[in-house]
Structures are given as C-alpha cells and as structure tokens.
Amino acid sequence: MFSEVRKRAQKAGQPPGTAIYTGEKSDSQPLVTCVQYNGSDISEKTGNQLKDCLTEQKPGMNTWVNVEGLHNASLIEETRNHFNLHPLTIEDILNIEQRPKVEEFDHYLFVTMKILEWLPKSFSFSINQLSLIIGKDYVLSFHEEKSSRFNEIRKRLLSTPNQRLRQQGSDYLAYRIIDAVVDQYFVVLEGLGDQIEDIEQRIITSPTPQNARTVYRLKRQMLLLRKAIWPMREAINHLLYVEDELITKFTRVYLRDVYDHSMQAIDTLETFRDMLSGMLDMYLSGLTIRMNEIMKTLTIITTTVIPITALSSIYGMNLSGVPLMHSSWGFSIVSSLMALIVILMMIYFRRKKWI
C-alpha cells in the first residue's frame, strides 16, 4: 500500500519532466503494435521499436499505437520525439503509481487510469497502469507489461469496415478503450462480492479468528480499489466537458454512458465497504454471544452439581448420626435422590427457558 511513497522517493531531487521508470526492471523486449485504419482500409504491424511498425501516415487515416512494456527508455524517447510529447507526459507515463487523471496539452489529451484484472485462483486482483494520449488522428496507449486486454477491440477493427469503430475518429477509439477498462471493474467487484457474501455467512454461523483476518484483507483490497476507481469519475467528467475539438459531440454521448458506469462501480464499492465495516461489528457481537452461551452452559453445570456435591460431602463425613449411613439401602436412596434433584433442576431451567 505504501509502494507509491517509496517509488516517489526515487525521484527526489530530480527536475520536473525527468523520465524515470518506477516499475520493476525487466530484460524482455517491449512490444509495439501499430494499427492504421479508416472506413475502407486498415493495416497492422508489430515490432520491438516504433520505427519497425509505424509507417508514414496517409491522409484520412487514424493510427493506434499500443506499447506494451515501459522499461525500454529508448522506445519511450523515440515515441516522445515522433509525436512531440511534453516531458511531463513522459514522466507520468513512466510513473506507474500515477493517480488517474486527464491533462490538456497543445495538440493532445493525456489520460491515465488503472486497469483491474480478477485473479480467480488467488481470489484477488491485479492493478496495472494504462496511459492514453488522444491526438487529432491518433491514439497512443502505454501498458506496464504485455497483455491481451484489448485484443477484442483490435479484432473488431480488423473485421468489418461498416462499424462505428472504423467510421469514427480517434476519440471514439479512446472511448472504447476507456469503456473496456471500466467494464473490467465490475468483474473485479463481482468476485469480491462473492467473497463478501461467503464470509458474511461464515461469521453468522461460526465466527472465528480466520474470518476476522479475511475481513481485514478484504478491507485492504477495498482501499486499493477506492484509489483506482474513485478518481476515474473525475477523469471521465473532465473528458466530457473539456473544451477541445479532439472530443466530438458524437463521442461525448458515449462518454456519458461510461461516466454512469463509473458511478455505479463507485456505489457498489461503497456498499461493500459499509458491509465489511458491519461485518467487523457482527464478528465482535458473535464472539460475545458465543462467550455468553459458553458461560451459561458452565453456570448451569455448576448449579446442577452444587446440591449433589453437598449431599456427597454430608455422607462423606462418616458420622454415626447421619441418616441411612448404616443402611444397606443408603447408597441406592442417596444416588436416586441426587438423580431426582438433577432432573427437577433441568425441568425448572427448561420452564424458565434458560436452556
């Protein structure tokens, strides 16, 4: 949770715009995918450097450059020079703990957000950063590592030309990417919701310390989710009302729909947080109730044993004046008396609804 603070400390003393990658170092080659398209034509190329796949752009064509892997400094510098990006943009792209936001520059919009992916084997999720640059006729997307999250969008681009994705401009492509990111939030929330329902049932039936540890783990995950999802509302709202011709009126209608989805995700997240807070109180109440039940059982046992112990003490004194001390029926009579006392006390406790 405090990794953001530690990674920020790496940049202490550096001038603004210093390109320092704050993620984990890697020896793998980055992957660059360039798709150029319009309503009638499309081409796709891949490579390890921008120059390997980006050819001269034809008039009327939109370009989508997808960069997977930020550890290669030469690739990022090449991209910056080719598209004339601001140094502060490059700094934010390489800072993988950047808060989701939207920034306006002279000839492009910069958007950064968090991608969530549900991990069913570990019942957890991963968080990765995605940066988008929206230009007049191009979109640049930067991932921390190689992924297949937007393969469906690429397939749609490569399929039929008579769909909106091919007919509209770069801003609509950016909307589709943002929409795919927000839709993934609900997959993560659904997985966490199943866990919350399960732990709630277990706390009601049998509260244990393991349940409490699970609740605290879920609360920690909710904090991470809140940092990723809450700023998205502000970022999408910024795109909706930005005074820039890069976002057309046609695309703003669809962005409003994404804004509604982000609000629904936030509402669900806050509901889960309230449920987890209530579960902690439920857990403590369950422990108290269980302790009271144990104390009640022990008290009933103790109360039942007291008269039996008194009779046993009397006949254990071996005094000649004790009734039935020398009778051959003494043991049977005293044992029957003890059993009768226990039965009468149980009947009394049952009528009082103590047991």
C-alpha angles and dihedrals in degrees: 000000000000094000090103091061092048093048092047088055089063089068096050111133095013120126119250114278096030108153105227120156108222097190131088117296117246138185094208121111117253119239123229121192120189121192119183116187150153134170094291108024138042138172134181131198134172134199146138095260132042093242090057094066110015112088127180109298117242120224113269094022126121120216129211115190113188115192117193112191126034100197094090106090095188092056093051091047091049091051091048093052095045096051097030095238124183116253090236089058091055090048091054093046092055093045099084092188092061116139115245109265147137124239129186122222133175099274105007146034121237118212126180125184143156124260115212123200125186116230106202095186094059096029088233139096140237127229123212132169125244122191123195130194114195115199133171094274104002143062124202119197124188124196128187092229142000114294144157098220096121100037090110091058091049091050091052091050091051095045120064124000096212096075127102092248090064096037098050130067135259093281091064091051089052089051091053091052092049091046091053090051093050092046089057089059089069092053089056093044090050091053092049091045091058090052092049092052091049095049091045091057092047092050091051094050102036121356112207135169088254089062090054091051090051091051092051090049090052091048089053090051090050090057090053090048091050091055090051102041107033097062090051090073091059093043095051091044088054090054090049095057103027111132096229132115090222088084109059126209089248092058095044089066090059092043088059088059091052089049089055090050091051090052090051090051090051092049091050091048093051090048090054091049091053091048092052092049089051090049092060090055089045091052093051091046090049091053090050092049091048091050090049091052091051092048091048092052093048091047092052090049092048093047091050093050095049098078091041090052090049092054091046090051093050094051091042093065092077093217118160094226096059110111117252090009093129098027119113088222094049098099093047093048094047092046091050090049091053092050091048092051091052092049093049092048091050090051090050093049091048093052090050087050092235091131 
